[in-house]
Amino acid sequence: MALLLSFPVFAKKTKEVVVNYATINIRNSNGDKKSPERCWDTRKERVAQFFRRQQLSVVGCQEVLHEQLTDLLAALPEYDFEGVGREDGKQKGEYTPIFWRKDEWTRLKGGTFWLSDTPEVVGSVGWDAALTRIATYVLLQNKANGHQLMCINTHFDHVGHVARQRSASLILQKAKQIAGDTPFVLTGDFNVDMADAAYHVITHDAAFPILDTYMQGAPHDGVYYTWHDFSRIPVDKCGKIDYIFASPSVKVVSTYIQPEERGESPKHFSDHNPVVARLRLP
């Protein structure tokens, strides 16, 4: 007589989700009015095309004025967003919005804080910063597996050395509060290279480890830099100041930095190159 063996029944493992996550400084629409190629009306469709071509799931953008936000939402109706203008907490000044595909994600909560000693005070300027700076966050739930992802997007000051370090510390502090153990991604234009103290603050917090996705050894395509100033900076002088950071539970499949066009009549969509990371989320 055959022996019948019984085995414990395990719940089916929820599937992992792989998403294309990007950070893009789109350059505000104030721009260089003397050059039609650098005006937002010329560039806006190129930005929307990049969203579509790269099949982006979540995107953090910087330097977005309200008219630009309106243009992008009109061109990309499949996306929703979180964010406010930094000057009044409504529509005035630059946004650091986070966009996500509505068919992939559900928004659970979100908000904005100011990079200053008074992060809840709308319009506050921090430390030695030249301008008001903010960070936007949103907690998303994946519709495929129900898992959650905390997203933060920011734009550090271009002048204040102290402000950039303190902004990095503040974002980590806030991330610990709002993300906790939830997988976490931080995007932005940080206006620093990897040798800067602010970058070190972000990547060397033992209590809340965050990794630079570009540095995790995954296959990389494209260029190694992001800031080119509409191709006015020689390639060998360009630097990388835009990053996608993630918690260790988020695995990096590959990374990509789109090269800018060069030559007599380059077709830019920004003075920055976008960074894309293909991420496997737990």
Sequence and secondary structure as in RCSB ss.txt:
>XXXX:A:sequence
MALLLSFPVFAKKTKEVVVNYATINIRNSNGDKKSPERCWDTRKERVAQFFRRQQLSVVGCQEVLHEQLTDLLAA
LPEYDFEGVGREDGKQKGEYTPIFWRKDEWTRLKGGTFWLSDTPEVVGSVGWDAALTRIATYVLLQNKANGHQLM
CINTHFDHVGHVARQRSASLILQKAKQIAGDTPFVLTGDFNVDMADAAYHVITHDAAFPILDTYMQGAPHDGVYY
TWHDFSRIPVDKCGKIDYIFASPSVKVVSTYIQPEERGESPKHFSDHNPVVARLRLP
>XXXX:A:secstr
                EEEEEEEEE   TTS TT GGGSHHHHHHHHHHHHHHTT SEEEEESB HHHHHHHHHH
 TTEEEE   TTTSSSSS B  EEEETTTEEEEEEEEEESSSSTTSTT   TT SS  EEEEEEEEETTT  EEE
EEEEE  SS HHHHHHHHHHHHHHHHHHTTTS EEEEEE S  TTSHHHHHHH  TTS  EEGGGS   EEE S 
 B TTTTS GGG B  EEEEE TTSEEEEEEE     SSS   S SB  EEEEEEE 
